[in-house]
């Protein structure tokens, strides 16, 4: 459980940054070089490499070398674990909201100020 908690921490930390989310969105369309990934951002290539290292540590991205070129690919397995974690809490809260709805619908109606007049 500690390992899975650590993995979730890394995943959510990686997803917390808008640049990293944009990189993942780009990689969802297909593999790309680091240069391709850096192009739309107004940050240096070393800054993109730092973002990629965070994504690699979270196991969201795999990077391979082809000569002098680094290619990146999305690895969605870690995101699946995060989605499963979120789904458990979504189901919990939806159940709680359903309970609240039933409670409100079963409660005796209260009189409005208009009815009291």
Secondary structure as GFF3:
##gff-version 3
##sequence-region A 1 117
A	DSSP	alpha_helix	2	15	.	.	.	ID=ss1
A	DSSP	alpha_helix	18	28	.	.	.	ID=ss2
A	DSSP	beta_strand	32	33	.	.	.	ID=ss3
A	DSSP	alpha_helix	34	39	.	.	.	ID=ss4
A	DSSP	alpha_helix	45	57	.	.	.	ID=ss5
A	DSSP	beta_strand	61	66	.	.	.	ID=ss6
A	DSSP	beta_strand	69	74	.	.	.	ID=ss7
A	DSSP	alpha_helix	77	106	.	.	.	ID=ss8
A	DSSP	alpha_helix	113	116	.	.	.	ID=ss9
###
